[in-house]
Amino acid sequence: MKVRKKLLYYIISIVSIVIICLFGNLFLLMEKQYSVIEAILFLPKQMLGHSDMEGAFGACYRGWLYLLMPVVVSAPSVSYIHDEIKSRFYINVWGRAGKYRYLYSRYIYSALSGAAAACIGLLLYTAIISCFFDINPTVEIVGYENKTLLSIILCLGREILYISLYGGTMSLLASFIIFIYNNLYFSLSMVFIISYMLRTCFVSVNFIYPAAGILVFLVLYAVMWHFRGERI
């Protein structure tokens, strides 16, 4: 039952990422802002030709992704750790494997969990927009340089990798908070607040930020048990 419950969390997380991206602002027409989903559903097909796959993918940066994505990708892993602490199941793991091995196993689990959920959600979103948007706009745009399939794959792959690493970092943040203060809602609320504070880092697509975050939490997990000792 618990496995099914966590699997449902992952499915909800992935679907939520797709929905968030679809509601990102795509373009402005006659003083009306159209999201990706609105453009697909309500605009004529020839109007979609004013954008391309890269532009449609970039709409996720103009939506709520930087605020909501960290929360939804953190929820599955942090709820799992929360249940472990609440049930004191971790004590059995400590007895067999030791404290540090337990903590770092949860470090790896949290990072991979958040990154995988973000990556799968973005890949599904990319598959959806590829059905409606071409590699290049179908209308002539002054100054636009045509892209090749390889360049689009490399460009979108870079951004998907970046957002996935960012999701893994924020999942580590949520797990770290839950170890310090075992309250699921407090942990996710703090992730939301910190995501808002770091919004400029997210939209910059700079790999230094998630890489630094992963290294920082690697150190913090090393001293985790000092914060709460035997009471973790």
C-alpha positions as CSV (number, residue, x, y, z in Angstrom):
1,M,0.0,0.0,0.0
2,K,2.8,2.4,0.9
3,V,4.6,1.7,-2.4
4,R,1.5,2.4,-4.3
5,K,1.0,5.6,-2.4
6,K,4.5,6.9,-3.2
7,L,4.1,5.9,-6.8
8,L,1.0,8.0,-7.0
9,Y,2.9,10.9,-5.6
10,Y,5.5,10.5,-8.4
11,I,2.8,10.4,-11.1
12,I,1.1,13.5,-9.6
13,S,4.5,15.2,-9.5
14,I,5.3,14.4,-13.2
15,V,1.8,15.4,-14.4
16,S,2.0,18.6,-12.4
17,I,5.2,19.6,-14.1
18,V,3.6,19.1,-17.5
19,I,0.6,21.1,-16.6
20,I,2.7,24.0,-15.1
21,C,4.7,24.1,-18.4
22,L,1.6,24.1,-20.5
23,F,0.3,27.2,-18.7
24,G,3.5,29.1,-19.3
25,N,3.0,32.3,-21.3
26,L,3.8,31.8,-25.0
27,F,3.0,35.0,-26.8
28,L,0.8,38.2,-26.8
29,L,-1.8,38.7,-29.5
30,M,-4.1,41.7,-29.6
31,E,-3.4,42.6,-26.0
32,K,-4.2,39.1,-24.8
33,Q,-1.6,36.8,-23.3
34,Y,-1.8,33.2,-24.5
35,S,-0.3,30.3,-22.6
36,V,1.0,27.2,-24.5
37,I,-2.2,25.2,-23.8
38,E,-4.4,28.1,-24.9
39,A,-2.5,28.6,-28.1
40,I,-2.8,24.9,-28.9
41,L,-6.5,24.7,-28.1
42,F,-7.8,28.0,-29.4
43,L,-5.5,29.5,-32.0
44,P,-5.5,28.5,-35.7
45,K,-2.6,26.2,-36.6
46,Q,-1.0,28.9,-38.8
47,M,-0.7,31.1,-35.7
48,L,1.4,28.5,-34.0
49,G,3.9,29.0,-36.8
50,H,5.0,32.2,-35.2
51,S,6.8,30.2,-32.6
52,D,9.1,27.1,-32.6
53,M,9.8,24.3,-30.3
54,E,12.5,26.2,-28.5
55,G,10.2,29.1,-27.9
56,A,7.4,26.8,-26.7
57,F,9.8,25.1,-24.3
58,G,11.0,28.5,-23.1
59,A,7.5,29.3,-22.0
60,C,8.0,27.1,-18.9
61,Y,10.5,29.7,-17.7
62,R,7.8,32.4,-18.0
63,G,5.3,30.4,-15.9
64,W,5.3,29.2,-12.3
65,L,7.8,26.4,-12.9
66,Y,10.6,28.0,-10.8
67,L,8.1,28.2,-7.8
68,L,6.0,25.1,-8.1
69,M,8.4,22.6,-9.6
70,P,10.7,22.4,-6.5
71,V,7.7,21.7,-4.3
72,V,6.1,19.0,-6.5
73,V,9.4,17.1,-7.2
74,S,10.3,17.2,-3.5
75,A,7.0,15.9,-2.2
76,P,7.5,12.2,-3.0
77,S,11.0,11.8,-1.4
78,V,10.3,14.1,1.5
79,S,7.0,12.3,2.3
80,Y,8.9,9.0,2.3
81,I,11.5,10.3,4.7
82,H,8.9,11.9,6.9
83,D,7.1,8.5,7.2
84,E,10.4,6.8,8.1
85,I,11.1,9.3,10.8
86,K,7.6,9.3,12.1
87,S,7.5,5.5,12.3
88,R,11.1,5.3,13.6
89,F,11.9,2.8,10.9
90,Y,15.2,4.5,10.4
91,I,16.4,3.0,13.7
92,N,16.4,-0.5,12.2
93,V,18.4,0.8,9.2
94,W,20.9,2.5,11.5
95,G,21.4,-0.7,13.4
96,R,22.3,-2.6,10.2
97,A,24.1,0.0,8.0
98,G,25.1,2.8,10.4
99,K,24.0,6.5,10.5
100,Y,26.1,7.9,7.7
101,R,25.2,5.2,5.3
102,Y,21.5,5.7,6.1
103,L,21.7,9.5,5.7
104,Y,23.7,9.3,2.4
105,S,21.4,6.7,1.0
106,R,18.6,9.2,1.6
107,Y,20.8,12.0,0.1
108,I,21.1,10.0,-3.1
109,Y,17.5,9.0,-3.1
110,S,16.3,12.6,-2.7
111,A,18.6,13.9,-5.4
112,L,17.7,11.2,-7.9
113,S,14.0,11.4,-7.0
114,G,13.7,15.1,-7.6
115,A,15.9,15.1,-10.7
116,A,14.0,12.1,-12.3
117,A,10.6,13.6,-11.6
118,A,11.6,16.9,-13.2
119,C,13.3,15.2,-16.1
120,I,10.4,12.9,-17.0
121,G,7.9,15.7,-16.7
122,L,9.9,17.9,-19.0
123,L,10.5,15.1,-21.5
124,L,6.7,14.6,-21.7
125,Y,6.2,18.3,-22.1
126,T,8.7,18.3,-24.9
127,A,6.9,15.4,-26.6
128,I,3.6,17.3,-26.4
129,I,4.9,20.6,-27.9
130,S,6.8,18.6,-30.7
131,C,3.4,17.6,-31.9
132,F,2.3,21.2,-32.5
133,F,5.4,23.3,-33.0
134,D,8.1,22.8,-35.7
135,I,11.8,23.1,-35.2
136,N,11.7,26.5,-36.9
137,P,8.7,28.9,-37.3
138,T,6.7,28.3,-40.4
139,V,6.3,32.0,-41.0
140,E,9.1,34.3,-42.1
141,I,10.7,36.2,-39.2
142,V,13.2,38.9,-39.9
143,G,16.6,38.1,-38.4
144,Y,15.7,34.5,-37.5
145,E,18.3,31.9,-38.2
146,N,17.0,28.4,-38.9
147,K,18.0,25.7,-36.5
148,T,18.8,22.1,-37.2
149,L,17.4,19.1,-35.4
150,L,20.7,18.5,-33.7
151,S,20.9,22.0,-32.4
152,I,17.4,21.8,-31.0
153,I,18.2,18.5,-29.3
154,L,21.4,19.9,-27.7
155,C,19.6,23.1,-26.7
156,L,16.6,21.5,-25.1
157,G,18.7,18.7,-23.6
158,R,20.9,21.3,-21.9
159,E,17.9,23.0,-20.4
160,I,16.2,19.8,-19.3
161,L,19.4,18.7,-17.7
162,Y,19.7,22.0,-15.9
163,I,16.1,22.0,-14.6
164,S,16.5,18.3,-13.5
165,L,19.6,19.2,-11.5
166,Y,17.8,22.1,-10.0
167,G,14.9,19.8,-9.1
168,G,17.3,17.4,-7.4
169,T,18.9,20.2,-5.5
170,M,15.6,21.5,-4.2
171,S,14.6,17.9,-3.2
172,L,17.8,17.7,-1.2
173,L,16.8,21.0,0.5
174,A,13.4,19.6,1.4
175,S,14.9,16.4,2.8
176,F,17.4,18.3,4.8
177,I,14.7,20.4,6.4
178,I,12.6,17.4,7.2
179,F,15.5,15.8,9.0
180,I,16.0,19.0,11.1
181,Y,12.3,19.6,11.7
182,N,10.0,16.7,11.0
183,N,7.0,18.5,9.6
184,L,6.0,17.8,6.0
185,Y,4.1,21.0,5.4
186,F,6.8,23.2,7.0
187,S,9.5,21.6,4.8
188,L,7.5,22.1,1.6
189,S,6.6,25.6,2.6
190,M,10.2,26.5,3.1
191,V,11.1,25.0,-0.3
192,F,8.4,27.3,-1.8
193,I,9.8,30.4,-0.1
194,I,13.4,29.6,-0.9
195,S,12.5,28.9,-4.5
196,Y,11.0,32.4,-4.7
197,M,14.1,33.9,-3.2
198,L,16.3,32.0,-5.7
199,R,14.1,32.7,-8.8
200,T,16.8,34.7,-10.6
201,C,19.2,31.8,-10.2
202,F,16.7,29.4,-11.7
203,V,16.0,31.4,-14.9
204,S,19.6,32.1,-15.5
205,V,20.3,28.5,-16.6
206,N,23.7,28.5,-14.9
207,F,24.9,25.0,-13.9
208,I,27.0,26.5,-11.1
209,Y,24.0,27.1,-8.9
210,P,22.6,23.5,-8.8
211,A,26.1,22.1,-8.7
212,A,27.0,24.3,-5.7
213,G,23.8,23.3,-4.0
214,I,24.5,19.6,-4.4
215,L,28.0,20.0,-3.0
216,V,26.7,22.1,-0.1
217,F,24.1,19.5,0.9
218,L,26.8,16.8,0.6
219,V,28.6,18.6,3.4
220,L,25.5,19.3,5.4
221,Y,24.4,15.7,5.3
222,A,27.9,14.8,6.7
223,V,27.1,16.6,9.9
224,M,23.4,15.9,9.9
225,W,23.3,13.8,13.0
226,H,24.9,16.6,15.0
227,F,21.8,18.7,14.7
228,R,19.4,16.2,16.3
229,G,21.7,13.5,17.4
230,E,20.0,10.3,18.4
231,R,16.6,12.0,18.0
232,I,16.6,12.2,14.2
